[in-house]
Amino acid sequence: RSLMGLYPAYGLSSAERLRRHTYSVVGTFAAVSFAIALDFGAIASLPRLLPRPLLALGFVGLLLLPPLVQGLARWGLWRLGIWGRPVIVIGNKDTGARTVKLLEEEWELGYVPAALIDRGLTLSGQPLNGRSHEEAMTQVENLARRGGVDTIIFATPYIRPSHLAPLVSRASRSFRHVLLISNLGGITNSAVTARDFAGTLAVEIKYNLLNPWARRAKRILDFGATVVGGALVLPFLLVIALLVYAESRRPIFYTDWRLGKNGVPFPCIKFRTMVPGAEAVLELMLAEDAGLREEYVKYHKLRADPRVTRVGRFLRKTSLDELPQLWNVLRGEMSLVGPRPYLPRESGDIGDARDEILRVPPGVTGPWQVSGRNHASFTDRVEMDIHYVRDWSVWLDLVLLASTVRALFVDRGAY
């Protein structure tokens, strides 16, 4: 843990690590190319010394291998229990517990909760369980000193700044790293930059969706990856089609209307995984069984759905039923990565976030598929999609695509 500072990407998200690594590799190749261009003799001998295929292979290798090796190294250190910096979390009510859970789930960030201090920090700044703020911070400092902890997180988003300031000032005497989880009126976005306005802290929030070049890059990524990927998976599509036909005949595909960009409905294509007339069967089941009705209202899915065929159950488990949606991507109705395509009848359930989520095309994959999947409630799914839209970048899409491949081989709660 004493060597954590030697790792420059420590504490960064996967998307930010990928962005910095890519810029580093491209910049290095550009600098080397420019240096070679200054030496005309080197240019003449370059094709003989370094053939173009070897240069291309080296470039791709530098892009792909370091993130893979770093990821394996982080995982290995985490399994050995030596990855991460111990932190003390101070939180009021349930915000502290949520922060600890988040840090445990997102272990790659490198913050290991060593203690959770719930002292009932109040908006009025009243004493903490009968102790003054000074006495409480003294206790926290003693705990940190015994455990060798130099990082503290204040998970107190609703405390008044005038009451938080003295706590932070006191913490800065004993903790080298002080993190604040603040409340910006419901605004959540990781693409933020701190600005110093003559001693006044300002937070700049960037919305990449308003960048036309970034949107074009997303479309190019969608089209290029779909054409290449579609050619590779074509044999699997034919095999799956034969399996569906062999079990329950036609139709092989199932088309359902979903909400696209700006709320415009479009026909979403999947391999059929249910018996014919599944919607009518669902209505009858929900009308007769209150337990199933409650489960469907919460998750908008059923764990033990009798409508699903045997082949369909396998396709859903592996998400292979969604491969035909590559056609929707080529048509521009969907993206490879994005929010889940919502049913028109779910429009009201999305609530106030509807317009924000529907600013982008729905995706074949997305944050929901690579995280909670069907274990997540409908509300959790909406929150994941909001976070994706606000934090969107091409780098985030690349990370989610890589995570999707990994999720295919790991049980993430699909059914």
C-alpha positions in Angstrom: 0.0 0.0 0.0 2.9 2.3 0.5 3.6 2.0 -3.2 0.1 3.1 -4.3 1.3 6.5 -5.2 3.6 5.1 -7.9 0.6 4.0 -9.9 -0.6 7.1 -11.8 -4.1 5.8 -12.5 -4.9 5.1 -8.9 -8.3 6.2 -7.8 -9.5 6.8 -11.4 -12.5 5.2 -13.1 -12.0 2.6 -15.9 -13.1 5.1 -18.6 -10.6 7.7 -17.4 -7.8 5.2 -17.2 -8.5 4.1 -20.8 -8.6 7.7 -22.0 -5.3 8.6 -20.4 -3.6 5.4 -21.6 -4.8 5.9 -25.2 -3.7 9.5 -25.3 -0.3 8.4 -23.9 0.2 5.7 -26.6 -1.0 7.9 -29.5 1.1 10.8 -28.2 4.2 8.6 -27.9 3.8 7.3 -31.4 3.2 10.8 -32.8 6.4 12.1 -31.1 8.5 9.2 -32.3 7.1 9.6 -35.9 7.9 13.4 -35.8 11.5 12.7 -34.5 12.0 10.2 -37.3 10.6 12.7 -39.9 13.4 15.1 -38.9 16.0 12.5 -39.9 15.6 11.8 -43.6 18.1 9.0 -43.5 16.0 7.3 -40.8 12.9 7.7 -43.0 14.6 5.9 -45.9 15.7 3.0 -43.8 12.6 2.7 -41.6 10.6 0.3 -43.9 13.6 -2.1 -43.8 14.1 -1.8 -40.0 10.5 -1.7 -39.0 8.0 -3.0 -41.6 4.6 -1.4 -41.5 2.8 -4.5 -40.3 5.2 -4.7 -37.4 4.6 -1.1 -36.6 0.8 -1.6 -36.7 1.1 -4.7 -34.5 3.2 -2.8 -32.0 0.7 0.1 -31.9 -2.2 -2.2 -31.3 -0.2 -4.2 -28.7 0.6 -1.0 -26.8 -3.0 0.0 -26.8 -4.4 -3.4 -25.6 -1.8 -5.2 -23.6 -1.0 -2.7 -20.8 -4.7 -2.3 -19.7 -5.1 -6.1 -19.7 -1.9 -6.6 -17.7 -2.8 -3.8 -15.3 -6.3 -5.2 -14.8 -4.9 -8.7 -14.0 -2.3 -7.1 -11.6 -5.0 -5.1 -9.8 -7.2 -8.2 -9.5 -4.3 -10.3 -8.2 -3.4 -7.7 -5.6 -7.0 -7.4 -4.6 -7.3 -11.2 -4.2 -4.2 -11.1 -2.0 -5.7 -8.3 0.1 -2.9 -5.8 -0.6 -4.7 -3.6 -3.2 -6.1 -0.3 -2.0 -5.7 2.4 0.5 -7.5 2.1 3.8 -10.1 4.8 4.4 -12.3 6.0 7.2 -15.8 6.9 6.1 -17.9 9.4 8.1 -21.5 9.4 7.2 -24.9 10.4 8.5 -28.0 8.2 8.3 -27.6 5.7 5.4 -25.2 7.7 3.2 -22.2 6.3 5.0 -23.4 2.7 4.6 -24.1 3.3 0.9 -20.6 4.7 0.4 -19.0 1.7 2.1 -21.0 -0.6 -0.1 -20.0 1.3 -3.2 -16.3 1.2 -2.4 -16.6 -2.5 -1.8 -18.3 -3.1 -5.1 -16.0 -0.8 -7.0 -12.8 -2.2 -5.5 -10.7 -1.2 -8.5 -10.9 2.4 -7.3 -8.5 1.4 -4.5 -10.3 2.7 -1.4 -10.7 0.0 1.3 -13.2 0.9 4.0 -11.4 0.5 7.3 -14.1 2.0 9.5 -17.5 3.6 9.2 -18.2 6.3 11.7 -21.9 7.2 12.0 -22.0 10.0 14.5 -25.4 11.4 13.6 -24.0 14.5 11.9 -27.0 16.8 11.8 -27.9 19.8 9.7 -28.0 22.0 12.8 -24.5 21.1 13.8 -25.6 19.7 17.2 -23.1 17.6 19.2 -22.4 14.1 17.9 -23.9 11.6 20.3 -23.3 13.9 23.2 -19.8 14.8 22.1 -18.7 18.1 20.5 -17.2 18.0 17.0 -13.7 18.5 18.4 -14.1 15.5 20.7 -15.5 13.4 17.9 -12.7 14.2 15.5 -10.1 13.5 18.2 -11.6 10.0 18.5 -11.5 9.6 14.7 -7.9 10.8 14.6 -6.8 8.3 17.3 -8.5 5.5 15.4 -6.7 6.5 12.2 -3.4 6.7 14.0 -3.7 3.2 15.3 -4.7 1.8 12.0 -2.2 3.8 9.9 -5.0 5.4 7.9 -4.3 8.7 6.0 -7.5 9.0 4.0 -10.9 10.1 5.2 -14.2 10.4 3.3 -17.0 12.7 4.4 -20.2 11.1 3.1 -22.4 13.9 4.4 -24.0 15.4 1.3 -26.8 17.2 3.2 -24.8 18.9 5.9 -24.5 22.6 5.7 -21.2 23.9 4.4 -20.7 26.1 7.5 -20.9 23.0 9.7 -18.8 20.8 7.4 -15.9 23.4 7.0 -14.6 23.1 10.5 -14.7 19.2 10.3 -12.7 19.3 7.1 -10.3 21.8 8.5 -9.7 19.7 11.5 -9.3 16.5 9.3 -6.7 18.2 7.2 -4.3 18.2 10.2 -4.2 14.4 10.4 -5.3 13.1 7.0 -3.3 13.5 3.9 -6.3 12.8 1.7 -9.7 14.3 2.4 -12.6 13.4 0.1 -16.0 15.1 0.2 -19.2 13.5 -1.2 -21.2 16.6 -1.8 -24.8 17.4 -2.8 -25.2 19.4 -6.0 -29.0 19.4 -6.0 -29.3 16.0 -7.5 -26.6 16.7 -10.2 -24.4 13.7 -10.8 -21.6 13.7 -13.3 -18.1 12.4 -13.2 -16.9 14.7 -16.0 -16.2 17.5 -13.6 -13.3 19.9 -13.2 -12.5 22.0 -10.2 -12.0 25.7 -11.0 -10.5 28.4 -8.8 -12.3 31.7 -9.1 -10.0 33.9 -7.0 -10.3 31.7 -4.0 -13.9 30.6 -4.7 -14.3 26.9 -5.7 -16.3 26.4 -8.8 -17.2 23.0 -10.3 -17.4 22.8 -14.1 -19.7 20.1 -15.5 -19.1 18.8 -19.0 -21.9 17.2 -21.1 -20.2 15.3 -23.8 -23.5 14.6 -25.6 -23.4 18.2 -26.8 -20.1 17.7 -28.5 -20.9 16.9 -32.2 -17.5 15.3 -32.8 -18.0 12.9 -29.9 -21.4 12.0 -31.2 -20.0 11.3 -34.6 -17.3 9.2 -33.0 -19.9 7.1 -31.3 -21.8 6.5 -34.5 -18.6 5.5 -36.3 -17.8 3.1 -33.5 -21.3 1.7 -33.7 -21.2 1.2 -37.4 -17.7 -0.1 -37.7 -17.9 -2.5 -34.7 -21.3 -3.8 -35.9 -20.1 -4.6 -39.4 -17.0 -6.4 -38.2 -18.8 -8.1 -35.2 -21.8 -9.0 -37.3 -19.6 -10.8 -39.8 -17.9 -12.8 -37.0 -21.1 -13.8 -35.3 -23.1 -14.7 -38.4 -22.5 -18.5 -38.0 -23.8 -18.3 -34.4 -26.9 -16.4 -35.6 -27.6 -19.2 -38.1 -27.1 -21.9 -35.4 -29.4 -20.1 -32.9 -32.1 -19.6 -35.6 -32.0 -23.4 -36.3 -32.3 -24.1 -32.5 -35.3 -21.8 -32.1 -37.0 -23.3 -35.1 -36.3 -26.9 -34.0 -37.9 -26.4 -30.6 -41.0 -24.3 -31.3 -41.1 -23.6 -35.1 -41.8 -20.1 -36.3 -41.5 -17.2 -35.8 -37.8 -17.3 -35.2 -37.6 -13.6 -34.4 -39.6 -11.5 -32.0 -40.3 -7.8 -32.8 -41.4 -5.5 -30.1 -41.9 -1.8 -30.1 -39.5 0.1 -27.9 -38.8 3.8 -27.2 -36.0 5.1 -29.2 -34.2 8.4 -29.3 -36.4 11.4 -28.3 -39.2 8.8 -27.5 -39.8 7.8 -31.1 -40.9 4.1 -31.1 -39.1 1.6 -33.2 -39.3 -2.2 -33.8 -36.7 -3.9 -31.7 -35.6 -7.3 -33.0 -34.7 -10.3 -30.8 -34.6 -14.0 -31.1 -37.9 -15.4 -29.8 -37.4 -16.8 -26.4 -41.0 -17.3 -25.3 -44.0 -19.4 -26.4 -46.3 -17.8 -29.0 -48.9 -15.5 -27.5 -46.7 -14.7 -24.5 -48.3 -11.3 -23.7 -51.8 -12.8 -23.3 -50.3 -15.5 -21.0 -48.6 -12.8 -18.9 -51.8 -10.9 -18.4 -53.6 -14.0 -17.2 -50.7 -15.0 -14.9 -50.5 -11.5 -13.3 -54.3 -11.4 -12.8 -54.3 -14.7 -11.0 -51.1 -14.5 -8.9 -50.5 -11.5 -6.6 -46.9 -12.6 -5.8 -46.0 -12.7 -9.5 -47.7 -9.3 -10.0 -45.6 -7.8 -7.2 -42.4 -9.2 -8.6 -43.2 -7.9 -12.1 -44.0 -4.4 -10.8 -40.6 -4.2 -9.1 -38.4 -5.8 -11.7 -40.6 -5.7 -14.9 -39.4 -9.4 -15.3 -40.2 -12.7 -13.7 -37.4 -15.0 -12.4 -39.3 -18.3 -13.0 -41.2 -17.2 -16.2 -43.1 -20.2 -17.5 -43.5 -18.5 -20.9 -39.7 -18.9 -21.6 -38.7 -21.9 -23.7 -35.7 -24.1 -23.0 -33.7 -22.6 -25.8 -35.0 -19.2 -24.8 -33.7 -19.7 -21.2 -30.2 -20.3 -22.5 -30.3 -17.4 -24.9 -31.5 -15.1 -22.1 -28.8 -16.4 -19.7 -26.1 -15.5 -22.2 -27.9 -12.5 -23.7 -27.5 -14.1 -27.1 -31.2 -13.4 -27.8 -30.2 -9.7 -28.4 -27.8 -10.3 -31.2 -30.4 -9.5 -33.9 -30.4 -6.0 -32.5 -27.2 -5.4 -34.5 -29.6 -4.8 -37.4 -31.2 -2.0 -35.3 -27.8 -0.5 -34.7 -27.0 -0.5 -38.5 -30.3 1.3 -39.1 -29.4 3.9 -36.5 -32.3 3.0 -34.2 -30.0 1.7 -31.5 -26.4 2.0 -30.4 -24.1 -0.7 -29.3 -24.0 0.9 -25.8 -26.7 2.9 -24.2 -29.7 2.8 -21.9 -31.9 -0.3 -22.0 -34.7 0.0 -24.6 -37.9 0.8 -22.6 -41.4 -0.4 -23.5 -43.9 2.4 -24.4 -46.0 1.3 -21.4 -43.0 2.0 -19.1 -42.8 5.6 -20.2 -44.7 6.8 -17.1 -42.7 4.6 -14.8 -39.5 6.3 -15.8 -40.7 9.5 -14.3 -39.0 12.8 -14.6 -35.9 11.2 -16.1 -37.7 10.2 -19.3 -36.6 13.1 -21.4 -33.0 12.8 -20.2 -32.7 9.1 -20.8 -34.3 9.3 -24.2 -31.7 11.9 -25.4 -29.7 9.0 -26.7 -30.6 5.9 -28.6 -31.0 2.7 -26.5 -28.2 0.2 -26.5 -27.7 -3.4 -27.1 -25.6 -3.4 -23.9 -25.1 -0.9 -21.2 -24.5 -0.3 -17.5 -27.5 -2.4 -16.4 -26.3 -5.5 -18.2 -22.7 -5.4 -16.8 -23.7 -4.6 -13.2 -26.9 -5.7 -11.5 -28.8 -7.0 -14.5 -32.1 -8.7 -13.3 -31.2 -8.4 -9.7 -31.6 -4.7 -10.0 -35.0 -3.2 -9.5 -36.6 -1.0 -12.2 -35.8 2.1 -10.1 -32.1 1.0 -10.0 -32.1 0.5 -13.7 -33.4 4.0 -14.3 -30.7 5.4 -12.0 -28.0 3.5 -13.9 -29.3 4.9 -17.2 -29.4 8.4 -15.9 -25.8 8.1 -14.7 -24.8 6.7 -18.1 -26.3 9.6 -20.0 -24.8 12.3 -17.8 -21.3 10.7 -17.8 -21.3 9.5 -21.4 -18.1 9.4 -23.3 -16.6 7.2 -26.0 -14.2 5.9 -23.4 -17.1 4.8 -21.2 -18.7 3.0 -24.2 -15.4 1.1 -24.8 -15.2 0.1 -21.1 -18.8 -1.1 -21.1 -18.2 -3.1 -24.3 -15.2 -4.8 -22.8 -17.2 -5.4 -19.6 -20.0 -7.0 -21.6 -17.7 -9.6 -23.0 -16.5 -10.4 -19.5 -20.1 -10.6 -18.2 -21.0 -13.2 -20.8 -18.7 -15.6 -18.9 -19.8 -14.6 -15.4 -23.2 -15.1 -13.9 -24.5 -11.5 -13.3 -28.0 -12.4 -12.6 -29.5 -12.9 -16.0 -32.7 -14.9 -16.5 
